[in-house]
Amino acid sequence: MTVAIVILNWNGKELLEKFLPSVLKYSENATVYVADNASTDTSVSFLKEKFKEVKIIQNAENTGYAGGYNAALQEVKEDILALVNSDIEVTENWLQPIVKVFEKEKNTAIIQPKILDEKRKTHFEYAGAGGGFLDTYGYAFCRGRIFNTIEKDSNQYNDTTSIFWASGACLFIRNSVFQQVKGFDTDFFAHYEEIDLCWRVHSLGFDVKYVGNSKVYHVGGATLENTSPFKTYLNFRNSLYTLLKNLPKGKLFPVIFPRMVLDGIAGIRFLLKFQFSHFFSILKAHFSFYKNMRKMYKKRSENQILDYFEVKNIVADYFIKGKKKYTSLKK
């Protein structure tokens, strides 16, 4: 079973210089690619000079995470694709546990390792942590991270288990399945595209897994900071896109309408905190959703599933019931 590690880069020379050595050191028997998303810095010339063993794929334009990977991965033929952010530090023996699961479990299509914070290595990292889930209304959360509450890693998530979505920061997928689902939805640009991908993979009957004895460290926010209003816009818009594309038809209005009401409450919360740019980002996200509703509806597949939601309402559990950790959600 062949493995390709594909790092998407956009103006990330400093990140490549810092983190690429760990990928090369600990990824024996894998082919390492850097897919450059039309960088305007010296990334490509730097790679050609300093890392001659890395294969470079140059995209003609920057089409974000989704479009960038879709274009680059057409040139990658290995069995397993490891989509790794340029701000990821990998660790010794990180590949072996994941490859073993792929070899043993033919129905497993996507795997995520444990993702810890590169800046605070004792704690999980926001994007992915110990594996991702959704609540009924499409709000994403993780084992080890609910909203902005980040758990310390005490080996509580060292298991191998089924999850709903794997983080795009470090996501392994069978090449055949990636091609079967036609890759990421490029209309997402960035954020939530991995959740949409995982949902479509589930709908085809495949499994998504988390392998806790594989560990990586993620800087997070290296491309778009968590405080970015544009990130707020993308997250709110793309989560609505994901629901519209993947929910069973009979669940569309009963789920999306209350979800939009909850978004409104989130917007009021931003107003009360004087975070006006984030409030307007939610408004912009909703208007964009209305504008593109017909286009997204046409992308719906024949098979929709609804049995992967962990909890009914993570907003109520977290903000009203005070359930800050994954392990407390079902109590």
C-alpha positions as CSV (number, residue, x, y, z in Angstrom):
1,M,0.0,0.0,0.0
2,T,1.6,3.3,-1.2
3,V,1.2,6.6,0.7
4,A,1.5,10.1,-0.6
5,I,1.9,13.0,1.8
6,V,0.5,16.1,0.1
7,I,1.1,19.5,1.7
8,L,-0.9,22.4,0.3
9,N,1.1,25.6,0.4
10,W,0.3,29.2,-0.2
11,N,3.0,31.7,0.7
12,G,4.2,29.4,3.4
13,K,7.9,29.4,3.0
14,E,8.6,29.9,6.7
15,L,6.2,27.1,7.7
16,L,7.8,24.7,5.2
17,E,11.2,25.6,6.5
18,K,10.1,24.8,10.0
19,F,7.9,21.8,9.6
20,L,8.8,20.0,6.4
21,P,11.9,18.4,8.0
22,S,9.8,16.5,10.5
23,V,7.6,15.1,7.7
24,L,10.7,14.0,5.7
25,K,12.4,12.5,8.8
26,Y,9.4,10.5,10.0
27,S,7.7,9.5,6.8
28,E,9.8,6.7,5.5
29,N,8.4,4.7,2.6
30,A,6.0,7.6,1.7
31,T,6.3,10.0,-1.2
32,V,6.2,13.7,-0.1
33,Y,4.6,16.3,-2.4
34,V,4.1,20.0,-1.9
35,A,1.2,21.4,-3.9
36,D,1.8,25.1,-4.3
37,N,-1.4,27.2,-4.6
38,A,0.1,29.9,-6.8
39,S,2.3,31.4,-4.1
40,T,3.8,34.8,-4.6
41,D,6.6,34.3,-2.1
42,T,9.8,32.3,-2.7
43,S,8.2,28.9,-1.6
44,V,8.8,27.1,-4.9
45,S,12.4,28.2,-5.4
46,F,13.2,27.5,-1.8
47,L,11.8,23.9,-2.1
48,K,13.8,23.3,-5.3
49,E,17.0,24.4,-3.6
50,K,16.7,23.0,-0.1
51,F,14.3,19.9,-0.5
52,K,15.1,18.3,-3.8
53,E,13.5,15.0,-2.6
54,V,10.1,16.7,-2.5
55,K,7.9,16.5,-5.5
56,I,6.4,19.9,-6.4
57,I,3.0,20.4,-8.0
58,Q,2.3,23.9,-9.1
59,N,-1.4,25.0,-9.3
60,A,-2.1,27.8,-11.8
61,E,-4.2,29.8,-9.3
62,N,-5.1,29.9,-5.7
63,T,-8.5,28.3,-5.4
64,G,-8.4,27.7,-1.7
65,Y,-8.0,24.5,0.2
66,A,-10.8,22.6,-1.7
67,G,-9.9,23.7,-5.2
68,G,-6.2,23.5,-4.5
69,Y,-6.3,19.9,-3.4
70,N,-8.7,18.9,-6.1
71,A,-6.4,20.2,-8.8
72,A,-3.2,18.8,-7.2
73,L,-4.4,15.4,-6.4
74,Q,-5.2,14.6,-10.0
75,E,-1.4,14.1,-10.4
76,V,-1.0,11.9,-7.3
77,K,-1.4,8.1,-7.9
78,E,-0.5,6.6,-4.5
79,D,-3.2,4.4,-2.8
80,I,-3.5,6.6,0.3
81,L,-3.5,10.4,0.3
82,A,-2.4,12.1,3.5
83,L,-3.5,15.7,3.2
84,V,-1.3,17.6,5.6
85,N,-1.3,21.3,6.4
86,S,2.0,23.2,6.1
87,D,1.8,24.0,9.8
88,I,1.8,20.4,11.0
89,E,4.7,18.8,12.9
90,V,4.6,15.0,12.7
91,T,6.1,12.6,15.1
92,E,8.0,9.3,15.0
93,N,5.9,6.3,13.8
94,W,2.9,8.5,13.0
95,L,2.2,6.7,9.7
96,Q,2.4,3.1,10.7
97,P,-0.8,2.8,12.9
98,I,-2.8,4.5,10.3
99,V,-1.6,2.4,7.4
100,K,-2.3,-0.7,9.5
101,V,-5.9,0.3,9.9
102,F,-6.3,0.9,6.2
103,E,-4.8,-2.5,5.5
104,K,-7.0,-4.3,8.0
105,E,-10.3,-2.5,7.5
106,K,-11.1,-2.3,3.8
107,N,-14.3,-0.3,4.5
108,T,-12.4,2.5,6.3
109,A,-12.0,5.3,3.8
110,I,-10.8,8.2,5.9
111,I,-8.6,8.4,9.0
112,Q,-7.5,11.3,11.3
113,P,-4.7,11.1,13.9
114,K,-4.6,12.8,17.3
115,I,-4.1,16.5,16.7
116,L,-2.4,18.4,19.5
117,D,-1.5,22.1,19.8
118,E,2.1,22.9,18.5
119,K,2.2,26.0,20.7
120,R,0.9,24.1,23.8
121,K,1.8,20.5,23.3
122,T,0.0,19.2,26.4
123,H,-3.4,20.2,24.9
124,F,-5.5,19.3,22.0
125,E,-5.7,21.6,19.0
126,Y,-8.9,23.3,17.9
127,A,-9.0,21.9,14.4
128,G,-9.8,18.2,14.8
129,A,-8.5,17.3,18.3
130,G,-9.6,13.8,19.0
131,G,-12.0,13.4,16.1
132,G,-15.0,15.4,14.9
133,F,-18.8,15.2,15.3
134,L,-21.9,17.3,14.5
135,D,-25.0,18.0,16.5
136,T,-28.4,17.9,14.9
137,Y,-28.1,21.4,13.6
138,G,-24.8,21.0,12.0
139,Y,-22.6,22.6,14.6
140,A,-19.2,21.0,14.7
141,F,-17.3,19.9,17.8
142,C,-14.6,17.4,18.7
143,R,-13.5,15.0,21.3
144,G,-11.1,17.3,23.2
145,R,-12.6,20.5,21.9
146,I,-16.1,22.0,22.3
147,F,-16.4,25.6,21.0
148,N,-13.4,27.3,22.6
149,T,-12.9,24.9,25.5
150,I,-9.7,22.9,24.8
151,E,-9.0,19.8,26.9
152,K,-5.6,18.7,28.1
153,D,-4.3,15.5,26.6
154,S,-4.3,12.9,29.4
155,N,-4.4,9.9,27.0
156,Q,-8.2,10.0,27.3
157,Y,-8.6,9.7,23.5
158,N,-5.8,7.2,22.7
159,D,-8.3,4.8,21.1
160,T,-9.2,3.8,17.6
161,T,-12.8,4.7,17.0
162,S,-15.4,5.8,14.5
163,I,-16.0,9.5,14.1
164,F,-18.2,11.6,11.9
165,W,-15.6,13.9,10.4
166,A,-11.8,14.1,10.2
167,S,-9.9,17.4,10.3
168,G,-8.6,18.8,7.0
169,A,-5.5,19.8,8.9
170,C,-4.4,16.2,8.7
171,L,-6.7,13.8,6.8
172,F,-5.9,10.5,5.3
173,I,-8.2,9.2,2.5
174,R,-8.1,6.3,0.0
175,N,-7.3,7.8,-3.4
176,S,-10.0,5.6,-5.0
177,V,-12.7,7.0,-2.6
178,F,-11.5,10.6,-3.1
179,Q,-11.9,10.1,-6.9
180,Q,-15.3,8.4,-6.4
181,V,-16.8,11.3,-4.5
182,K,-15.1,13.8,-6.9
183,G,-13.0,15.3,-4.2
184,F,-13.9,18.5,-2.3
185,D,-16.6,20.9,-3.2
186,T,-14.7,23.9,-4.6
187,D,-17.6,26.3,-3.8
188,F,-16.6,26.0,-0.1
189,F,-13.2,27.5,-0.8
190,A,-12.1,26.7,2.7
191,H,-13.6,25.5,6.0
192,Y,-16.2,22.7,6.4
193,E,-15.2,21.2,3.1
194,E,-13.7,18.2,5.0
195,I,-17.0,17.7,6.9
196,D,-19.0,17.8,3.6
197,L,-16.5,15.3,2.2
198,C,-16.8,13.0,5.2
199,W,-20.6,13.1,5.1
200,R,-20.6,12.2,1.4
201,V,-18.2,9.3,2.1
202,H,-20.5,8.1,4.9
203,S,-23.4,8.2,2.5
204,L,-21.6,5.8,0.2
205,G,-21.3,3.3,3.1
206,F,-17.7,3.9,4.1
207,D,-16.3,4.4,7.6
208,V,-14.4,7.4,9.0
209,K,-12.0,6.6,11.8
210,Y,-9.8,8.3,14.4
211,V,-6.5,6.6,15.3
212,G,-5.2,7.9,18.7
213,N,-1.8,6.3,18.7
214,S,-0.8,8.4,15.8
215,K,0.1,11.9,16.9
216,V,0.7,15.3,15.1
217,Y,1.1,18.9,16.3
218,H,-0.8,21.7,14.5
219,V,-0.1,25.4,14.8
220,G,-3.6,26.4,13.7
221,G,-4.7,29.7,12.3
222,A,-1.6,30.0,10.1
223,T,-3.6,30.7,7.0
224,L,-6.8,32.2,8.5
225,E,-6.7,33.1,12.2
226,N,-9.6,32.0,14.5
227,T,-10.4,35.6,15.1
228,S,-10.8,36.3,11.3
229,P,-14.3,37.6,10.3
230,F,-13.7,35.9,6.9
231,K,-13.3,32.6,8.8
232,T,-16.6,33.3,10.7
233,Y,-18.3,33.9,7.3
234,L,-16.9,30.7,5.8
235,N,-17.8,28.6,8.8
236,F,-21.4,29.8,9.0
237,R,-22.0,29.7,5.3
238,N,-20.4,26.4,4.6
239,S,-22.0,24.6,7.5
240,L,-25.4,25.6,5.9
241,Y,-24.2,24.4,2.6
242,T,-23.2,21.1,4.2
243,L,-26.7,20.6,5.7
244,L,-28.5,21.5,2.5
245,K,-26.3,19.1,0.4
246,N,-26.4,16.1,2.8
247,L,-29.5,16.0,5.0
248,P,-32.4,13.7,4.0
249,K,-35.1,15.7,2.2
250,G,-37.6,15.4,5.0
251,K,-35.1,16.9,7.5
252,L,-34.1,20.0,5.5
253,F,-36.6,22.5,6.9
254,P,-36.9,21.0,10.4
255,V,-33.1,21.3,10.8
256,I,-32.0,24.3,8.7
257,F,-34.7,26.8,10.0
258,P,-33.9,26.4,13.7
259,R,-30.2,26.3,12.8
260,M,-30.6,29.8,11.2
261,V,-32.4,31.0,14.3
262,L,-29.4,29.8,16.4
263,D,-27.1,31.6,14.1
264,G,-29.1,34.7,14.8
265,I,-28.6,34.2,18.5
266,A,-24.9,33.9,17.8
267,G,-25.0,37.1,15.9
268,I,-26.6,38.9,18.8
269,R,-23.9,37.5,21.1
270,F,-21.3,39.0,18.8
271,L,-23.1,42.4,19.0
272,L,-23.2,42.3,22.8
273,K,-19.4,41.7,22.8
274,F,-19.0,44.6,20.3
275,Q,-17.6,42.2,17.7
276,F,-19.5,43.9,14.9
277,S,-17.4,42.5,12.0
278,H,-18.3,38.9,13.1
279,F,-22.0,39.9,13.4
280,F,-22.0,41.2,9.8
281,S,-20.1,38.0,8.7
282,I,-23.0,35.9,9.9
283,L,-25.4,38.2,8.0
284,K,-23.2,37.9,4.9
285,A,-23.1,34.1,5.3
286,H,-26.9,33.9,5.3
287,F,-27.3,36.1,2.3
288,S,-24.8,34.0,0.4
289,F,-26.6,30.8,1.4
290,Y,-29.9,32.2,0.1
291,K,-28.2,33.3,-3.1
292,N,-26.6,29.9,-3.8
293,M,-29.4,27.7,-2.3
294,R,-30.6,26.3,-5.7
295,K,-27.1,25.6,-6.8
296,M,-26.2,23.7,-3.7
297,Y,-29.5,21.8,-3.7
298,K,-28.7,20.4,-7.1
299,K,-25.5,18.9,-5.7
300,R,-27.4,16.6,-3.4
301,S,-26.6,12.9,-3.9
302,E,-29.1,10.1,-4.0
303,N,-28.2,8.7,-0.6
304,Q,-28.5,10.8,2.5
305,I,-27.9,9.6,6.0
306,L,-28.8,11.0,9.4
307,D,-27.6,8.6,12.0
308,Y,-24.2,10.1,12.8
309,F,-25.2,12.9,15.1
310,E,-23.8,12.6,18.5
311,V,-26.0,15.1,20.4
312,K,-29.1,17.0,19.7
313,N,-28.0,20.6,20.5
314,I,-24.4,21.3,21.4
315,V,-25.2,25.0,21.9
316,A,-27.7,24.2,24.7
317,D,-25.4,21.6,26.2
318,Y,-22.4,23.9,26.3
319,F,-23.9,27.3,27.0
320,I,-26.9,26.4,29.2
321,K,-26.1,23.0,30.7
322,G,-22.4,23.8,31.1
323,K,-21.2,20.6,29.5
324,K,-17.7,21.6,28.4
325,K,-16.1,18.2,27.6
326,Y,-17.1,15.5,25.2
327,T,-17.2,12.9,28.0
328,S,-20.0,14.9,29.8
329,L,-22.3,15.3,26.8
330,K,-24.2,12.1,27.2
331,K,-24.5,12.2,31.0
